[in-house]
Amino acid sequence: MPDSLVDLEARRNAVQSQISQLGDMRSGSITGTGGRCGNPNCHCHRAGDTGHGPYYRLTRKVNGKTVTETFSSAASLTKAQREVAECQRFRELGDQLLDVNEQICELRPVEEISPTAQEKKRPKRSKRKSRAK
Ligand SMILES: [Zn+2]
């Protein structure tokens, strides 16, 4: 049994209210790097050493170019992780919102489109229609 328009609109409202409650968000992804460095005398090359890091950095695309950001403190990393997670949540909710809207569009009867709204797209039309003759 497919959902009714009323159900779908309720679901859309629920998704929209979740989106409105999102906090600070930023795009990008945070990855950790670490391991062995280039200095063979460094402790990281000793057996059993866990190596350096991990060092975290955020990468994101700006105008098609990858921009990398590093973090000066654990607190700034934690803050960025939270912001990136929020953006991920926003994308998920955005997908849900589009999905439910597409179902609504499919069910929405054509008649519900207001004729006056269509009229506004054609400003060249004369004010009184032929009906008034
Ligand atoms: Zn090293």
Boltz pocket constraint, residues with backbone or C-beta under 6 A from the ligand:
constraints:
  - pocket:
      binder: B
      contacts: [[A, 35], [A, 36], [A, 37], [A, 38], [A, 39], [A, 42], [A, 43], [A, 44], [A, 45], [A, 52]]
      max_distance: 6.0
